[in-house]
Amino acid sequence: MSVDLEVVEPAPAPVPGGRGTWSLSWHGLRTVTVLELRQRVRSTRWKTALIVWFLVVGLITMLTTGAFAIISGDGSTTDETFGGMVYSIVVGFVLFLGLLVAPTLSSGAINGDRNAGTLATLQVTLLTPAEIVLGKLAAAWIAALAFLVASIPFLIWALVGGGVSWLALLTTVLMLALVLGVVCAIGLGFSAVVSKTSGSAVLTYLTVGGITAVLPILFGLLVPATTTTESIRVWDVEPGYTWEETAAPECEWQTHEVDVWHSERTWWLLAPNPFVVVADAQPLGDPEALSEDGNVLALLQYGVRYARTGDAGPQDWCTGIYVGGGPQAESPVEPVEVTDQLVWPWGLGFDLLLGAAGVIVAVNRLRVPTAQLPQGTRVA
């Protein structure tokens, strides 16, 4: 007599205490966060990095302020013409340094503990995988915010130069904090997937570099693909005008075949860029004053929204031509109205999805028992 045996796979062992993988408690989050922060506070490298950060940002701020004070001619540091420029340079430099430092704060949080044999100790406690991951993320984010807080005095100094409002400073600091948190979350995800801390750091830098540099490059490379030849109305000089006459030409409406770039089809490639997110979150200023206050962030904001606006419609090829008595009369072509639709919510939303994906991956990788570990991975 034959007996058919049915193989039943064992059910995953429950988390100690009967709590699920995604169960959260304030006590658990606080415990992991405090443990991580205590290790960082005791670390000499972290303190040294914070001091170096403060000195470098301060040096850049002073050099920039001094340079524009000399350019102004009277040594003044409150010229609104250069106030926006100094502020933009300081904000851009702080964000650039933040994108360099933030990956190092989280890309070794999990694989570093695993290699040291301390991760298993946390996993066998009542702490859930979600509490371990989010606690480590909170610690890395707080450490990153410490660097941002060290930069605030210099941001305020640049703000005093004029040309920028306090509301712009508030939104800038908020966006900088969110971007740093996203980068920490991405690094945490890679630290759970890759066994070596150097590998997870490299992957984090590549991801940040992709949304910061690769996507804008791709936006530029797609210009030929998004440019089409169309018939548009053009306010042009009268047909047969030789340009050798002394009288100014008469302008009239004509139809021309013109290459039109439809940037409204690819503007979204610029949205995830951290610099675009920070710049576009500022209050929208007067486009006519952009060339006067020198605010590079405002210029970037205007450029991205101009790209989202796309085709401007009729073009003016005649008004402003100086021939004989002077320029032509006022143009009948309405100036381009840049869209007031926000770009930063789309970019920040995409970045937050990347960060959330990193957290989800990290939590799933810390489930106990682990179904499969990479070769050579240390458990305890």
Phi, psi and omega in degrees: 000131180259143180240124178276121180258129179264124180276120180250122179288138180294141179288149179302139180293139181289154176293140180310136180088001178075019182261145183280175182299321184261013177292139183230145173217150180298321181297317180295314179299316182295322181298310181294318181298315181295319178300316181294317182293324178296322177295321181289320180296323179284346182282125178291326181297320181294318179296318179297317179298321180294320179294316179298318178303311182300316182292319182293313179297320177296319179296315179297319180297314181294318180295319180294315179298316179296320181297315181285334174294322177292319180297323182295339174093333181249008180074009182283141176250013181242022178283119182296339178298324182254350181300313179294326179293314179298315180300316181297318180296316181295315179297315179297321180290320178297317179295319179299313178295324179297321178291338177276325186274319187304317179300328181287342182277340184231342186290349176241016186292323183260308181292334176294317177292325179294317179293330179276352179081015181259346181293319181299329179297321177289323185291333181270001176274186178285358179290137177272161177304322180295321179293322179295313183293310182292329175295317177294322178295317179298320180295316179296320180293318178298320178297319178294322179294333176298321176295320179294318179299323178295340181268342186302319178304324181283329174294319178294320177301316178293326180294324181298336180297345178098168178086352181225141181269162177295328177297323177296321178297318181297312180293325179296312180297320180297315180292321177300318180296317180293319179297318178297321177297320178297316180297320177297320180294320178297315178299323179295320178298316179292329180292337178275339183267319185263139183282330182261137180295326179295322179294317179293326177294317180297316180296323178294315178297322179295320179294314178296319177296328179296313181282339181272321186241316187293315181297317174298323177296318178297323176302317179291321181292337181273002179302312179299325182288337181255013178254126181234153177271121184225158175270118180230161177278135182229130174276099192235170179291158181298145179299141177087359179291129189267350183067005175257355180280156180274339180275145179293147181287154172276142181258145178206161179283133177223167177246126181231152171274116187230144174283121182246125179268119180266076180290345179292350179273341185232009182301331184296342177291337179273338188300317183289347182302125181304324179292324177291318179301314181293318183290317185287340180285349178290155172300133182292123181269184179282119181302329182289342182263003184297320182285349183265318184273347175068019180284106182294325178297320177293322176297318178295319177299313179297319181296319180292319179289330174295320177297323179289331179295318177080215185304128183271356179087221182301151182238154181248114179249008189237316183299134178099355179286126180267108175220127178066252186284348179138194185287167179284174181288183182300142184285139175279352181277125180292137178298153182292127176261109181292138182300145176263009177289132184289144177258325188297327179299324179290316180293315179294323177299317177296317180296320179294326176296321176298315179296318179296322177298320177298319179294315181298316179299316181297318180296316180295327180286342181260009178297146179238130359282156179275127182292320184208134178244146176299150181299135179085004181283132179274134181264314182209000000 
